[in-house]
Amino acid sequence: MVNKNSHADHLPERTCVICRKKMEKEALIRFVVLDNEIVFDLQKKIASRGFYVCNNNLCVEKLDKWIRKHKKQ
């Protein structure tokens, strides 16, 4: 009998900051903010505040505008 509290079948979901679609974490591209710079997190393991974007051309194209809008001065 499977334990209801088991996380064995759990797939983490994240939301694209551009289109707001929820998807599995592995289907998205992760970026982090390090020293006030945006860095691509290829392995998705950098310990810093991160955000996710779809691997979709439209979302990637809109990313620059989103960064400029949300960048802290």
PDB file with one MODEL, atoms N, CA, C and O in Angstrom:
MODEL        1
ATOM      1  N   MET A   1       0.837  -1.171   0.000  1.00  0.00           N
ATOM      2  CA  MET A   1       0.000   0.000   0.000  1.00  0.00           C
ATOM      3  C   MET A   1       0.893   1.248   0.000  1.00  0.00           C
ATOM      4  O   MET A   1       1.848   1.332   0.773  1.00  0.00           O
ATOM      5  N   VAL A   2       0.581   2.204  -0.859  1.00  0.00           N
ATOM      6  CA  VAL A   2       1.362   3.420  -0.981  1.00  0.00           C
ATOM      7  C   VAL A   2       0.947   4.413   0.091  1.00  0.00           C
ATOM      8  O   VAL A   2      -0.240   4.622   0.341  1.00  0.00           O
ATOM      9  N   ASN A   3       1.925   5.011   0.707  1.00  0.00           N
ATOM     10  CA  ASN A   3       1.684   6.025   1.724  1.00  0.00           C
ATOM     11  C   ASN A   3       1.175   7.298   1.043  1.00  0.00           C
ATOM     12  O   ASN A   3       1.788   7.764   0.082  1.00  0.00           O
ATOM     13  N   LYS A   4       0.071   7.864   1.520  1.00  0.00           N
ATOM     14  CA  LYS A   4      -0.486   9.079   0.925  1.00  0.00           C
ATOM     15  C   LYS A   4       0.489  10.253   1.011  1.00  0.00           C
ATOM     16  O   LYS A   4       0.444  11.152   0.172  1.00  0.00           O
ATOM     17  N   ASN A   5       1.350  10.256   1.993  1.00  0.00           N
ATOM     18  CA  ASN A   5       2.290  11.346   2.187  1.00  0.00           C
ATOM     19  C   ASN A   5       3.585  11.159   1.407  1.00  0.00           C
ATOM     20  O   ASN A   5       4.486  11.992   1.498  1.00  0.00           O
ATOM     21  N   SER A   6       3.687  10.093   0.653  1.00  0.00           N
ATOM     22  CA  SER A   6       4.898   9.828  -0.115  1.00  0.00           C
ATOM     23  C   SER A   6       5.055  10.852  -1.244  1.00  0.00           C
ATOM     24  O   SER A   6       4.077  11.218  -1.896  1.00  0.00           O
ATOM     25  N   HIS A   7       6.276  11.304  -1.469  1.00  0.00           N
ATOM     26  CA  HIS A   7       6.566  12.265  -2.522  1.00  0.00           C
ATOM     27  C   HIS A   7       7.215  11.600  -3.724  1.00  0.00           C
ATOM     28  O   HIS A   7       7.796  12.286  -4.565  1.00  0.00           O
ATOM     29  N   ALA A   8       7.130  10.291  -3.824  1.00  0.00           N
ATOM     30  CA  ALA A   8       7.804   9.546  -4.881  1.00  0.00           C
ATOM     31  C   ALA A   8       7.326   9.948  -6.273  1.00  0.00           C
ATOM     32  O   ALA A   8       8.136  10.005  -7.198  1.00  0.00           O
ATOM     33  N   ASP A   9       6.058  10.225  -6.445  1.00  0.00           N
ATOM     34  CA  ASP A   9       5.512  10.570  -7.759  1.00  0.00           C
ATOM     35  C   ASP A   9       5.400  12.072  -7.974  1.00  0.00           C
ATOM     36  O   ASP A   9       4.850  12.513  -8.983  1.00  0.00           O
ATOM     37  N   HIS A  10       5.911  12.856  -7.047  1.00  0.00           N
ATOM     38  CA  HIS A  10       5.786  14.314  -7.134  1.00  0.00           C
ATOM     39  C   HIS A  10       6.722  14.888  -8.200  1.00  0.00           C
ATOM     40  O   HIS A  10       7.912  14.574  -8.222  1.00  0.00           O
ATOM     41  N   LEU A  11       6.182  15.722  -9.074  1.00  0.00           N
ATOM     42  CA  LEU A  11       6.983  16.444 -10.059  1.00  0.00           C
ATOM     43  C   LEU A  11       6.838  17.935  -9.755  1.00  0.00           C
ATOM     44  O   LEU A  11       5.738  18.479  -9.842  1.00  0.00           O
ATOM     45  N   PRO A  12       7.952  18.604  -9.396  1.00  0.00           N
ATOM     46  CA  PRO A  12       7.858  20.026  -9.053  1.00  0.00           C
ATOM     47  C   PRO A  12       7.418  20.873 -10.242  1.00  0.00           C
ATOM     48  O   PRO A  12       7.889  20.676 -11.362  1.00  0.00           O
ATOM     49  N   GLU A  13       6.522  21.807  -9.993  1.00  0.00           N
ATOM     50  CA  GLU A  13       6.049  22.729 -11.024  1.00  0.00           C
ATOM     51  C   GLU A  13       6.535  24.128 -10.717  1.00  0.00           C
ATOM     52  O   GLU A  13       6.670  24.514  -9.556  1.00  0.00           O
ATOM     53  N   ARG A  14       6.797  24.883 -11.771  1.00  0.00           N
ATOM     54  CA  ARG A  14       7.172  26.285 -11.654  1.00  0.00           C
ATOM     55  C   ARG A  14       6.358  27.059 -12.681  1.00  0.00           C
ATOM     56  O   ARG A  14       5.768  26.469 -13.586  1.00  0.00           O
ATOM     57  N   THR A  15       6.328  28.386 -12.540  1.00  0.00           N
ATOM     58  CA  THR A  15       5.548  29.240 -13.427  1.00  0.00           C
ATOM     59  C   THR A  15       6.473  30.114 -14.259  1.00  0.00           C
ATOM     60  O   THR A  15       7.402  30.723 -13.729  1.00  0.00           O
ATOM     61  N   CYS A  16       6.222  30.175 -15.550  1.00  0.00           N
ATOM     62  CA  CYS A  16       6.969  31.057 -16.444  1.00  0.00           C
ATOM     63  C   CYS A  16       6.608  32.498 -16.083  1.00  0.00           C
ATOM     64  O   CYS A  16       5.429  32.836 -15.977  1.00  0.00           O
ATOM     65  N   VAL A  17       7.633  33.355 -15.893  1.00  0.00           N
ATOM     66  CA  VAL A  17       7.364  34.746 -15.505  1.00  0.00           C
ATOM     67  C   VAL A  17       6.772  35.566 -16.641  1.00  0.00           C
ATOM     68  O   VAL A  17       6.253  36.656 -16.402  1.00  0.00           O
ATOM     69  N   ILE A  18       6.836  35.070 -17.863  1.00  0.00           N
ATOM     70  CA  ILE A  18       6.324  35.806 -19.019  1.00  0.00           C
ATOM     71  C   ILE A  18       4.864  35.434 -19.307  1.00  0.00           C
ATOM     72  O   ILE A  18       3.991  36.301 -19.277  1.00  0.00           O
ATOM     73  N   CYS A  19       4.598  34.170 -19.582  1.00  0.00           N
ATOM     74  CA  CYS A  19       3.236  33.763 -19.976  1.00  0.00           C
ATOM     75  C   CYS A  19       2.392  33.248 -18.807  1.00  0.00           C
ATOM     76  O   CYS A  19       1.188  33.036 -18.949  1.00  0.00           O
ATOM     77  N   ARG A  20       3.045  33.045 -17.631  1.00  0.00           N
ATOM     78  CA  ARG A  20       2.378  32.602 -16.407  1.00  0.00           C
ATOM     79  C   ARG A  20       1.845  31.170 -16.481  1.00  0.00           C
ATOM     80  O   ARG A  20       1.016  30.793 -15.653  1.00  0.00           O
ATOM     81  N   LYS A  21       2.291  30.365 -17.439  1.00  0.00           N
ATOM     82  CA  LYS A  21       1.884  28.962 -17.512  1.00  0.00           C
ATOM     83  C   LYS A  21       2.673  28.152 -16.502  1.00  0.00           C
ATOM     84  O   LYS A  21       3.871  28.364 -16.317  1.00  0.00           O
ATOM     85  N   LYS A  22       1.981  27.211 -15.844  1.00  0.00           N
ATOM     86  CA  LYS A  22       2.649  26.300 -14.927  1.00  0.00           C
ATOM     87  C   LYS A  22       3.096  25.072 -15.711  1.00  0.00           C
ATOM     88  O   LYS A  22       2.338  24.496 -16.491  1.00  0.00           O
ATOM     89  N   MET A  23       4.352  24.690 -15.479  1.00  0.00           N
ATOM     90  CA  MET A  23       4.909  23.518 -16.156  1.00  0.00           C
ATOM     91  C   MET A  23       5.843  22.804 -15.197  1.00  0.00           C
ATOM     92  O   MET A  23       6.186  23.324 -14.136  1.00  0.00           O
ATOM     93  N   GLU A  24       6.252  21.598 -15.591  1.00  0.00           N
ATOM     94  CA  GLU A  24       7.243  20.886 -14.810  1.00  0.00           C
ATOM     95  C   GLU A  24       8.534  21.692 -14.804  1.00  0.00           C
ATOM     96  O   GLU A  24       8.896  22.311 -15.804  1.00  0.00           O
ATOM     97  N   LYS A  25       9.207  21.677 -13.693  1.00  0.00           N
ATOM     98  CA  LYS A  25      10.433  22.450 -13.507  1.00  0.00           C
ATOM     99  C   LYS A  25      11.464  22.159 -14.595  1.00  0.00           C
ATOM    100  O   LYS A  25      12.142  23.075 -15.060  1.00  0.00           O
ATOM    101  N   GLU A  26      11.588  20.923 -14.998  1.00  0.00           N
ATOM    102  CA  GLU A  26      12.589  20.526 -15.992  1.00  0.00           C
ATOM    103  C   GLU A  26      12.285  21.063 -17.391  1.00  0.00           C
ATOM    104  O   GLU A  26      13.180  21.084 -18.236  1.00  0.00           O
ATOM    105  N   ALA A  27      11.070  21.492 -17.656  1.00  0.00           N
ATOM    106  CA  ALA A  27      10.695  21.997 -18.979  1.00  0.00           C
ATOM    107  C   ALA A  27      10.962  23.491 -19.123  1.00  0.00           C
ATOM    108  O   ALA A  27      10.737  24.057 -20.193  1.00  0.00           O
ATOM    109  N   LEU A  28      11.437  24.135 -18.061  1.00  0.00           N
ATOM    110  CA  LEU A  28      11.652  25.575 -18.068  1.00  0.00           C
ATOM    111  C   LEU A  28      13.139  25.914 -17.988  1.00  0.00           C
ATOM    112  O   LEU A  28      13.956  25.086 -17.585  1.00  0.00           O
ATOM    113  N   ILE A  29      13.474  27.136 -18.376  1.00  0.00           N
ATOM    114  CA  ILE A  29      14.830  27.653 -18.293  1.00  0.00           C
ATOM    115  C   ILE A  29      14.918  28.494 -17.026  1.00  0.00           C
ATOM    116  O   ILE A  29      14.043  29.321 -16.769  1.00  0.00           O
ATOM    117  N   ARG A  30      15.972  28.288 -16.228  1.00  0.00           N
ATOM    118  CA  ARG A  30      16.100  29.020 -14.966  1.00  0.00           C
ATOM    119  C   ARG A  30      17.195  30.080 -15.064  1.00  0.00           C
ATOM    120  O   ARG A  30      18.265  29.848 -15.628  1.00  0.00           O
ATOM    121  N   PHE A  31      16.898  31.235 -14.505  1.00  0.00           N
ATOM    122  CA  PHE A  31      17.856  32.328 -14.399  1.00  0.00           C
ATOM    123  C   PHE A  31      17.923  32.733 -12.929  1.00  0.00           C
ATOM    124  O   PHE A  31      16.944  32.588 -12.197  1.00  0.00           O
ATOM    125  N   VAL A  32      19.080  33.241 -12.497  1.00  0.00           N
ATOM    126  CA  VAL A  32      19.226  33.720 -11.130  1.00  0.00           C
ATOM    127  C   VAL A  32      19.834  35.120 -11.144  1.00  0.00           C
ATOM    128  O   VAL A  32      20.438  35.542 -12.130  1.00  0.00           O
ATOM    129  N   VAL A  33      19.662  35.822 -10.040  1.00  0.00           N
ATOM    130  CA  VAL A  33      20.253  37.147  -9.885  1.00  0.00           C
ATOM    131  C   VAL A  33      21.450  36.996  -8.953  1.00  0.00           C
ATOM    132  O   VAL A  33      21.296  36.653  -7.781  1.00  0.00           O
ATOM    133  N   LEU A  34      22.659  37.256  -9.491  1.00  0.00           N
ATOM    134  CA  LEU A  34      23.896  37.207  -8.713  1.00  0.00           C
ATOM    135  C   LEU A  34      24.613  38.541  -8.845  1.00  0.00           C
ATOM    136  O   LEU A  34      24.920  38.975  -9.956  1.00  0.00           O
ATOM    137  N   ASP A  35      24.879  39.182  -7.738  1.00  0.00           N
ATOM    138  CA  ASP A  35      25.576  40.471  -7.749  1.00  0.00           C
ATOM    139  C   ASP A  35      24.930  41.461  -8.707  1.00  0.00           C
ATOM    140  O   ASP A  35      25.614  42.164  -9.452  1.00  0.00           O
ATOM    141  N   ASN A  36      23.597  41.504  -8.676  1.00  0.00           N
ATOM    142  CA  ASN A  36      22.797  42.413  -9.510  1.00  0.00           C
ATOM    143  C   ASN A  36      22.929  42.133 -11.005  1.00  0.00           C
ATOM    144  O   ASN A  36      22.683  43.011 -11.831  1.00  0.00           O
ATOM    145  N   GLU A  37      23.319  40.907 -11.347  1.00  0.00           N
ATOM    146  CA  GLU A  37      23.413  40.470 -12.748  1.00  0.00           C
ATOM    147  C   GLU A  37      22.521  39.253 -12.946  1.00  0.00           C
ATOM    148  O   GLU A  37      22.368  38.434 -12.039  1.00  0.00           O
ATOM    149  N   ILE A  38      21.932  39.136 -14.134  1.00  0.00           N
ATOM    150  CA  ILE A  38      21.113  37.979 -14.476  1.00  0.00           C
ATOM    151  C   ILE A  38      22.025  36.910 -15.060  1.00  0.00           C
ATOM    152  O   ILE A  38      22.766  37.167 -16.009  1.00  0.00           O
ATOM    153  N   VAL A  39      21.967  35.696 -14.483  1.00  0.00           N
ATOM    154  CA  VAL A  39      22.839  34.595 -14.894  1.00  0.00           C
ATOM    155  C   VAL A  39      21.980  33.391 -15.258  1.00  0.00           C
ATOM    156  O   VAL A  39      21.044  33.057 -14.532  1.00  0.00           O
ATOM    157  N   PHE A  40      22.289  32.734 -16.378  1.00  0.00           N
ATOM    158  CA  PHE A  40      21.614  31.510 -16.801  1.00  0.00           C
ATOM    159  C   PHE A  40      22.074  30.376 -15.897  1.00  0.00           C
ATOM    160  O   PHE A  40      23.276  30.157 -15.747  1.00  0.00           O
ATOM    161  N   ASP A  41      21.149  29.662 -15.299  1.00  0.00           N
ATOM    162  CA  ASP A  41      21.462  28.555 -14.386  1.00  0.00           C
ATOM    163  C   ASP A  41      21.207  27.234 -15.103  1.00  0.00           C
ATOM    164  O   ASP A  41      20.116  26.672 -15.014  1.00  0.00           O
ATOM    165  N   LEU A  42      22.214  26.748 -15.809  1.00  0.00           N
ATOM    166  CA  LEU A  42      22.079  25.551 -16.634  1.00  0.00           C
ATOM    167  C   LEU A  42      21.675  24.327 -15.826  1.00  0.00           C
ATOM    168  O   LEU A  42      20.792  23.578 -16.243  1.00  0.00           O
ATOM    169  N   GLN A  43      22.303  24.115 -14.683  1.00  0.00           N
ATOM    170  CA  GLN A  43      22.022  22.922 -13.881  1.00  0.00           C
ATOM    171  C   GLN A  43      20.913  23.140 -12.853  1.00  0.00           C
ATOM    172  O   GLN A  43      20.545  22.213 -12.131  1.00  0.00           O
ATOM    173  N   LYS A  44      20.384  24.352 -12.784  1.00  0.00           N
ATOM    174  CA  LYS A  44      19.276  24.692 -11.878  1.00  0.00           C
ATOM    175  C   LYS A  44      19.621  24.402 -10.425  1.00  0.00           C
ATOM    176  O   LYS A  44      18.799  23.876  -9.674  1.00  0.00           O
ATOM    177  N   LYS A  45      20.867  24.758 -10.028  1.00  0.00           N
ATOM    178  CA  LYS A  45      21.309  24.470  -8.667  1.00  0.00           C
ATOM    179  C   LYS A  45      21.962  25.650  -7.973  1.00  0.00           C
ATOM    180  O   LYS A  45      22.390  25.514  -6.827  1.00  0.00           O
ATOM    181  N   ILE A  46      22.056  26.806  -8.621  1.00  0.00           N
ATOM    182  CA  ILE A  46      22.687  27.961  -7.987  1.00  0.00           C
ATOM    183  C   ILE A  46      21.799  28.437  -6.838  1.00  0.00           C
ATOM    184  O   ILE A  46      20.596  28.638  -7.006  1.00  0.00           O
ATOM    185  N   ALA A  47      22.407  28.610  -5.685  1.00  0.00           N
ATOM    186  CA  ALA A  47      21.663  29.019  -4.492  1.00  0.00           C
ATOM    187  C   ALA A  47      21.472  30.530  -4.501  1.00  0.00           C
ATOM    188  O   ALA A  47      22.272  31.266  -3.923  1.00  0.00           O
ATOM    189  N   SER A  48      20.435  30.977  -5.144  1.00  0.00           N
ATOM    190  CA  SER A  48      20.115  32.396  -5.222  1.00  0.00           C
ATOM    191  C   SER A  48      18.672  32.528  -5.677  1.00  0.00           C
ATOM    192  O   SER A  48      18.058  31.551  -6.105  1.00  0.00           O
ATOM    193  N   ARG A  49      18.134  33.738  -5.585  1.00  0.00           N
ATOM    194  CA  ARG A  49      16.768  33.983  -6.052  1.00  0.00           C
ATOM    195  C   ARG A  49      16.715  33.720  -7.544  1.00  0.00           C
ATOM    196  O   ARG A  49      17.520  34.270  -8.296  1.00  0.00           O
ATOM    197  N   GLY A  50      15.792  32.897  -7.981  1.00  0.00           N
ATOM    198  CA  GLY A  50      15.709  32.553  -9.394  1.00  0.00           C
ATOM    199  C   GLY A  50      14.334  32.793  -9.968  1.00  0.00           C
ATOM    200  O   GLY A  50      13.366  33.033  -9.245  1.00  0.00           O
ATOM    201  N   PHE A  51      14.269  32.723 -11.287  1.00  0.00           N
ATOM    202  CA  PHE A  51      12.982  32.801 -11.981  1.00  0.00           C
ATOM    203  C   PHE A  51      13.062  31.915 -13.207  1.00  0.00           C
ATOM    204  O   PHE A  51      14.147  31.612 -13.704  1.00  0.00           O
ATOM    205  N   TYR A  52      11.902  31.503 -13.688  1.00  0.00           N
ATOM    206  CA  TYR A  52      11.818  30.538 -14.777  1.00  0.00           C
ATOM    207  C   TYR A  52      11.120  31.129 -15.987  1.00  0.00           C
ATOM    208  O   TYR A  52      10.225  31.965 -15.863  1.00  0.00           O
ATOM    209  N   VAL A  53      11.551  30.675 -17.178  1.00  0.00           N
ATOM    210  CA  VAL A  53      10.974  31.107 -18.450  1.00  0.00           C
ATOM    211  C   VAL A  53      10.770  29.868 -19.314  1.00  0.00           C
ATOM    212  O   VAL A  53      11.588  28.948 -19.298  1.00  0.00           O
ATOM    213  N   CYS A  54       9.672  29.851 -20.066  1.00  0.00           N
ATOM    214  CA  CYS A  54       9.401  28.758 -21.001  1.00  0.00           C
ATOM    215  C   CYS A  54      10.528  28.630 -22.017  1.00  0.00           C
ATOM    216  O   CYS A  54      11.233  29.594 -22.314  1.00  0.00           O
ATOM    217  N   ASN A  55      10.676  27.454 -22.525  1.00  0.00           N
ATOM    218  CA  ASN A  55      11.621  27.231 -23.615  1.00  0.00           C
ATOM    219  C   ASN A  55      10.885  27.516 -24.926  1.00  0.00           C
ATOM    220  O   ASN A  55      10.952  26.731 -25.872  1.00  0.00           O
ATOM    221  N   ASN A  56      10.192  28.634 -24.965  1.00  0.00           N
ATOM    222  CA  ASN A  56       9.356  29.044 -26.082  1.00  0.00           C
ATOM    223  C   ASN A  56       9.948  30.349 -26.633  1.00  0.00           C
ATOM    224  O   ASN A  56      10.264  31.253 -25.860  1.00  0.00           O
ATOM    225  N   ASN A  57      10.100  30.454 -27.944  1.00  0.00           N
ATOM    226  CA  ASN A  57      10.722  31.636 -28.543  1.00  0.00           C
ATOM    227  C   ASN A  57      10.038  32.940 -28.133  1.00  0.00           C
ATOM    228  O   ASN A  57      10.722  33.929 -27.870  1.00  0.00           O
ATOM    229  N   LEU A  58       8.718  32.964 -28.075  1.00  0.00           N
ATOM    230  CA  LEU A  58       8.005  34.193 -27.705  1.00  0.00           C
ATOM    231  C   LEU A  58       8.337  34.638 -26.288  1.00  0.00           C
ATOM    232  O   LEU A  58       8.546  35.825 -26.038  1.00  0.00           O
ATOM    233  N   CYS A  59       8.384  33.693 -25.369  1.00  0.00           N
ATOM    234  CA  CYS A  59       8.701  34.047 -23.985  1.00  0.00           C
ATOM    235  C   CYS A  59      10.149  34.495 -23.854  1.00  0.00           C
ATOM    236  O   CYS A  59      10.431  35.457 -23.140  1.00  0.00           O
ATOM    237  N   VAL A  60      11.055  33.827 -24.519  1.00  0.00           N
ATOM    238  CA  VAL A  60      12.466  34.206 -24.454  1.00  0.00           C
ATOM    239  C   VAL A  60      12.675  35.595 -25.054  1.00  0.00           C
ATOM    240  O   VAL A  60      13.465  36.383 -24.534  1.00  0.00           O
ATOM    241  N   GLU A  61      11.973  35.897 -26.141  1.00  0.00           N
ATOM    242  CA  GLU A  61      12.085  37.223 -26.757  1.00  0.00           C
ATOM    243  C   GLU A  61      11.580  38.325 -25.822  1.00  0.00           C
ATOM    244  O   GLU A  61      12.127  39.427 -25.817  1.00  0.00           O
ATOM    245  N   LYS A  62      10.552  38.041 -25.040  1.00  0.00           N
ATOM    246  CA  LYS A  62       9.973  39.035 -24.130  1.00  0.00           C
ATOM    247  C   LYS A  62      10.741  39.149 -22.819  1.00  0.00           C
ATOM    248  O   LYS A  62      10.464  40.037 -22.013  1.00  0.00           O
ATOM    249  N   LEU A  63      11.695  38.264 -22.602  1.00  0.00           N
ATOM    250  CA  LEU A  63      12.438  38.246 -21.355  1.00  0.00           C
ATOM    251  C   LEU A  63      13.212  39.538 -21.116  1.00  0.00           C
ATOM    252  O   LEU A  63      13.232  40.033 -19.989  1.00  0.00           O
ATOM    253  N   ASP A  64      13.842  40.091 -22.129  1.00  0.00           N
ATOM    254  CA  ASP A  64      14.629  41.315 -21.960  1.00  0.00           C
ATOM    255  C   ASP A  64      13.761  42.459 -21.432  1.00  0.00           C
ATOM    256  O   ASP A  64      14.164  43.182 -20.521  1.00  0.00           O
ATOM    257  N   LYS A  65      12.582  42.614 -22.002  1.00  0.00           N
ATOM    258  CA  LYS A  65      11.659  43.664 -21.554  1.00  0.00           C
ATOM    259  C   LYS A  65      11.227  43.410 -20.107  1.00  0.00           C
ATOM    260  O   LYS A  65      11.133  44.349 -19.316  1.00  0.00           O
ATOM    261  N   TRP A  66      10.965  42.160 -19.762  1.00  0.00           N
ATOM    262  CA  TRP A  66      10.549  41.815 -18.411  1.00  0.00           C
ATOM    263  C   TRP A  66      11.662  42.145 -17.419  1.00  0.00           C
ATOM    264  O   TRP A  66      11.395  42.692 -16.349  1.00  0.00           O
ATOM    265  N   ILE A  67      12.914  41.814 -17.769  1.00  0.00           N
ATOM    266  CA  ILE A  67      14.051  42.097 -16.893  1.00  0.00           C
ATOM    267  C   ILE A  67      14.196  43.592 -16.665  1.00  0.00           C
ATOM    268  O   ILE A  67      14.394  44.031 -15.532  1.00  0.00           O
ATOM    269  N   ARG A  68      14.101  44.382 -17.736  1.00  0.00           N
ATOM    270  CA  ARG A  68      14.231  45.838 -17.592  1.00  0.00           C
ATOM    271  C   ARG A  68      13.137  46.393 -16.682  1.00  0.00           C
ATOM    272  O   ARG A  68      13.386  47.306 -15.894  1.00  0.00           O
ATOM    273  N   LYS A  69      11.940  45.850 -16.789  1.00  0.00           N
ATOM    274  CA  LYS A  69      10.818  46.315 -15.982  1.00  0.00           C
ATOM    275  C   LYS A  69      10.992  45.955 -14.496  1.00  0.00           C
ATOM    276  O   LYS A  69      10.599  46.729 -13.622  1.00  0.00           O
ATOM    277  N   HIS A  70      11.576  44.790 -14.213  1.00  0.00           N
ATOM    278  CA  HIS A  70      11.671  44.310 -12.841  1.00  0.00           C
ATOM    279  C   HIS A  70      13.036  44.485 -12.196  1.00  0.00           C
ATOM    280  O   HIS A  70      13.216  44.130 -11.031  1.00  0.00           O
ATOM    281  N   LYS A  71      13.984  45.017 -12.921  1.00  0.00           N
ATOM    282  CA  LYS A  71      15.338  45.180 -12.373  1.00  0.00           C
ATOM    283  C   LYS A  71      15.346  46.263 -11.298  1.00  0.00           C
ATOM    284  O   LYS A  71      14.809  47.356 -11.481  1.00  0.00           O
ATOM    285  N   LYS A  72      15.971  45.927 -10.179  1.00  0.00           N
ATOM    286  CA  LYS A  72      16.073  46.890  -9.073  1.00  0.00           C
ATOM    287  C   LYS A  72      17.191  47.863  -9.355  1.00  0.00           C
ATOM    288  O   LYS A  72      18.260  47.479  -9.828  1.00  0.00           O
ATOM    289  N   GLN A  73      16.944  49.108  -9.068  1.00  0.00           N
ATOM    290  CA  GLN A  73      17.949  50.164  -9.284  1.00  0.00           C
ATOM    291  C   GLN A  73      18.822  50.313  -8.066  1.00  0.00           C
ATOM    292  O   GLN A  73      19.726  51.149  -8.052  1.00  0.00           O
TER     293      GLN A  73
ENDMDL
END
